[in-house]
């Protein structure tokens, strides 16, 4: 259960403690109001930040007149609870819903905001802190997408850092993702006289074989290796237990590298399934790493460690569409996101906090 006694957020606490406080404020997608309220109130007390609220999106920004601006972004929502609140600490790890994805990252944003907003840390860049809602559910409800559509000027920056879980290392860009429905026709008949029809489910076997035979590309983009994938994720067909089905649909998911546009990705899927009816039902673009940008390179140098490709889709793609170089960086472990035993190492939070603050002050 959520600790309803929490009336304020103390941003002076270390990021490890702040993460626990954030986790204990339940914020399942669509129910971020209370957490957004507390963030807005805490940030409004910081004299060097201008704060505004749009729905459950909270923005805080500096105006120091620097020549460059960095945007730090994180989502407030979590997946539904699985009996994993309140948070607990065991063996140097903080357990609870959202610890890894991504309230530990949000805690880093808030610590930086507190230090910058009070003048304790004087950044070499102007900073925008963005906290948004509904990232874990359908795209149309995503708070960042609303800003992209309604107020893109609020997102202007020279570099965006999305504090998604990356094990404290930088992951550049992201894969694009596409779902397509491959429809196989048949002829309906009574199952007792199946020879009078044509079974669409049986006829889908070549579609599945093409998927089994498919060899995914590995491609280098801006120095990072992206691995593509094309896989069946749903199959449907049939209307009754005594009817030969006259249609079968195989839904495939294509994860594509940033050297392909959405149009090129769709063309590739249609090529793989040539001869069948292929309809794209959902699509989101890939994002190039953008590591050649000087500010992105400086961030990578400050964080240290190897840089790898983001194998998955994240909201960095939305920043890339706006022409803003964007990276993924956060203390959480992506392999633990959404799990019942989701957790984050306390040492990883502290290390990532130090690295982020070092970059801002460099």
N, C-alpha and C positions, 0 to 999 in steps of 0.2 A: 504493500500500500504506500501511497505517496505521503510524505511528511507534510501535512497541511499546516503545521506550525511555522514553516519557513515564511517569514514576512519580508525578508530582504536578502540580497546576495552581498556578501563581503568580498569585494574584489581584491582586497589586500592579502588574502590568504594565498598560500602557494598553490600552483596549478593542480597538484595532487589532491589537496583538500577541496579545492573548488570543483574538481571533476566529481567528487563524491556528492557534493551539494547539488550539482546539476542533475546527476543521475537520480537522486531522490525526489526530484520534482518531475512527476510523471508527465510525459509529453508525446504520447502516441499520436501519429499523424492525424491532423484535424483537431487535436486537442492541445495546441501549443499556447493557448491564451495566457495561462498563468505564468509560464516560463517567459514568454515575451513581455508580459507586464513587469516581471522582476528585472529582466535585463534592461528594459527601457528606463526604469526608475534608477537602477544602479549607474547606468551610463550617463543619465542626465545630471548626476551629481559631479561629473568630472568637468572642470571648467574649460578645458582646452578642446572639448569635443562638441560638435554640433550634432544633435540627435534628432532623428525623425522616425516616424512609425507609419507603415502602410499595411493595414491588416495586421497579420502576425509577422511581418517583416520589420526588423529593426536595423537602422543604419546609424552609424556614428562616424564622423569624419573630422580630420584636422584641416586647418588652413594656414599652414606655416609659410606658404609661398615657395615650397621646394620645387625643383625642376622636374621631379618625377613623383608619381603616386603609385603606391602598392595597395591592392585591395585584398583583404583577408576575409574569406568567406567560409561559412559553416551552417549546416542545417540543424534546426532545433528538435526535429521530430525523431522518434524511434519507431521500430516495428512494434506490434502488440506485445504486451508483457507475457512472460512465460513463468510466472511465479518467481521472478528474479529481481524483485525490489522488496525492501530497501537494499542499498548497496552493502557489501561486506568486504573486509580485507583479510586475505589469507596468503601467507607465504610470499609477501611482497607484491601481491596482485590485488587490484580492486575489481570486484565482481558485481555485475548488475546490468540491467538492460540499458544499452546505449553507452556503456563504458568505452568500448572500442569505436563504435560507429554512432555518433562521433563526438560525444560530449567531452572526451578528453581533448579533442581538437578545439572545441568551442571554449574550453577552459583556457587554452593557450591564447586564443583571441582576446578573451576578457582580461587576462593578466597583462597582455600588451596594451590593451586599451586603458587599463587603470594607470599603468606607468607613464604612458604617453599623455593621457588626459590630465594628469596631475603635474606634469613637468619633470617627474623623476627620471624619465628617459627622454632624451631629445633625439628624435629620429632624423636620419639623413634624407628621408623621403616624407612626403605627406602620406597619410594612411587613411583608408576607408575600412571600417569594420562592418561586415554584412552578416546578419543572422536571419535565416529564412525558414519558412515552414514547408511541410508537405513534400519533402524530397523522396520519401520512401514509398509513395503511392503513385497513382497515375499522373503522367506528365502535365496534363492540363491544369492540375491543382498546384503545381510547383510554384512556390513564392518567387524564386529567382526568374522563372519563365515569365511571370507577371511583370516583373520589373523590366525585363528585356523588351517586352511588348509595349508597356505603358510609360516607362520612364528610363530609357537606356542611358540618358545623361548622368543619372545617379551612379552608374557603374563605370564611368570613365576612369581608366587607370592605365598605367604603363606595364603593370604586371599583376596578375591575379593568382593568389595561392588558395587552393581549396584544401581545407584541413581534414580531408578524408583519411581513414586509416591506411598507412603505408609502411608500418614498422619503423617509423622515424627516418625513412629514406625518401628521396624524391622519385616520384613516378611521373614521367612526362607524357603529355597528351592523353589520348584514350582511344580505344577501338570504337568504331561505329557499330550500331546494332540495327538489325532489320528482321522483321518477321514477314514471311510470305506464305500464302496458302496455295498449295499445288493440288489442283482438283483433277481427279480421275473419273471419267464417266463409265457407266454400265447400263444394263437394261434390266428393269425390274421384272420379276417373275415369282411364282409360288415356289417355295423351297422344295416342295415335293416333286416339282417338275423344273428343276434348275436348268436343264438343257434348253429351256425356252427363253432364258435370260442370259445376261453376262454379268458376272459378279465383280463389282467395282473394287471391292476390297482385295480380291485376288489380283485384279489388274493393277493394283498399286505396288505390287512386288518390284517391278523395275525401278520405280521411284526410290524405294528403300535401297535397292542395290546400287543405284547411282550414289546415294549418300554413303553407303558402306565402302564404295570404291574411291570416294572423293579424297584427294590429297590436298590438304590445306597449305596455303603459302606461308612462308616466313619471309618477311620483307624488312629491310632496314629503312627507317625514316628518321632523318636528322640524327643519325648515329645510334638509334635505339632499334631493337629487334621486336617487331610486332608479329604475333602468331595468329593467323586467321582461323576460323572454324565455321563449318556448315553442318548443322545437325537437325534431325527431326525432334520436335518437342511436343507435338500432339498428333494424334491420328483419329479421325472420326469417320463413321459411315454406318449405314444400316438404319432401318426404321422399325423393324419388328423381328421377332424370333422365327417367323415363318416366311420371310420375304427376302428374295435375293436383292442385295442393295444395288441401287442404280447410281450411287455416287459415293466416292471416298475422298476425303481431304486430308492431305499430309501437311501440317504446318511446320515450316522449317525456320530456324534462327540462324542468321548469318552475322558473324562478328568479323568486321572488315577493318583493314589497316587504314591509316590516315592518308595513304597515297591514292585512295579511291574516294570519289564523291558518292553521295547517296545514289545519284543517277547511274554511275558506273557500277556500284554494288548491285543495284536492281538489274542492270543489264547482265551482269555475271550470273545472278541467280536464274534469270530466264534462259541464259545459254546452257547452264547445267541441266535444266529441266525442259530443254527444247522438245516440242511436240505435245506439251501439256499446257493447260490453262494455269497461269501463274499470276496471282494478284498480291501486290505488296499491301499489307494491312497495318504495318507500323514501322516507323523508321526514325533514327536519330543519327546525326552526322558524327564522324570521327573528328579527332582534334590532333593536329601536329604538335610535337613536343615544344617547339619554339625555343629550344635551348641556345640558339645562336643569338638571341636577343641579349644585349649586354646586362640588363637588369636580371634576367633569368639566370644568366651565367654567374652573376655575383651572388644570387641566392643559392645556387648549387654549390658554389665555393664555400659559402658560410655554413651550410648544413653539413657538407662533407659526405664521404661515403659514395658508393656506386649509385648511378642513376639508371633506372630501368623503365621500360615501357609499361604503361597502365594497361593491363589485360582485363578489360571491362569498360563500361561506359560510366562517365561521371559528368558533372555539370561543368567541367572545364570546357566541354564542347560549346556551351552557351557563350562563354567568354571569347573563345576562338572565333565564333561567328561574328562577334562584335569587333574583331581585329585586335583583341587583347591577348598577348602571350599568357599562358596559364599552366600551372603546375599543380600536382597533387602532393601534399606533405602533411603527415599527422602521426601522432605517437601510437595509435591503435594498430592492432593486427587484423587485416582484412579477412583472414581465415576464421576469425572468431566472431565476426559480425553476424548478428541475428540469431546466434545460438543461445540455448538455454543457459549455458555456462559462459556467456560472453564476459570477457575480462580484459584488463589492460595492466601492464607492468608499471608500478609506480615509478621505477627508475627510468622507464622509457618516457614518461610524461615529463619528468624533471630534465632529462637530457634534451628533449625536443623544445621545451620552454627556453632553456639556455641558448640553444642554437637560433631560435627565432628572434630572441631579444638581441643577440649578437649581430644578426643581420640588420635589424632595424637601426641599430646604433652605429653601424660601420660606415 
